[in-house]
Amino acid sequence: MRSSIKGTITVALTLLLTLLAPAPSAVAEVVDRIVATVNGRVILQSDLDEALCYDALLTGRSVADFTDDDVRATLDQLIDQELLREQMKSAEFRHATDTEVSARIADARKQYPQAVTDDSWRSLLARYHISEKELFAHVRQQIDVMRLVDARLRPAVQIDTKSIEAYYRDQFVPKLKLSGAYEVPLTEVSAKIRELLTEEKVSEMLVSWLQTLRSEGQVHIPGVTPSPNEPGVQSQ
């Protein structure tokens, strides 16, 4: 009789524990989803979330304040970075060293007076949900991309004297007058104007290059209908 009662209690306890246990859907981990694929390589939601946190840190904004357009712009940046990363596979490409990345981060820290100490810096990063390791990776990627762009595009840019003179006459001097500043001789600002025009030209060439890479590659964004001005982008 005692054995029968014990068995009944065991069955009852087992049934009770089964009823009290959370449903599988409640305890299952959130599965990371694909937000884009670039030539077969996936970009996950977690990658996008991390990039948004990095952008928020750079701009001093909250991710909660980002609009849909902001999110799409960040996703486009990730796609462009992936396209450019493929162009870095050449054995001659020199990636940023740890020393170079650390120096760039040290310079960036100076823009955050509220994060002078290491502890306050880590607290600032934690506020934006980004780790020092993740920050290091983002900065390395940024340096590599700029190095690639400079190596590929800058040598092809030629700024002649007439372009410098035209910019000085039509834009530089008028801006000085509007601000009430004294006019500066062309000889003193010629080098700066040349660099400015060079940067503008490199930016134009980069946009064109990325459009070509997209049109020649396979970029998929699930649930997004591509517009005619988005070459290479396909919905899924």
Secondary structure, 3 states (H helix, E strand, C coil): CHHHHHHHHHHHHHHHHHHHCCCHHHHCCCCCCEEEEECCEEEEHHHHHHHHHHHHHHHCCCHHHCCHHHHHHHHHHHHHHHHHHHHHHCCCCCCCCHHHHHHHHHHHHCCCHHHCCHHHHHHHHHHCCCCHHHHHHHHHHHHHHHHHHHHHHHHHCCCCHHHHHHHHHHHHHHHHHHHCCCCCCHHHHHHHHHHHHHHHHHHHHHHHHHHHHHHHCCEEECCCCCCCCCCCEEEC
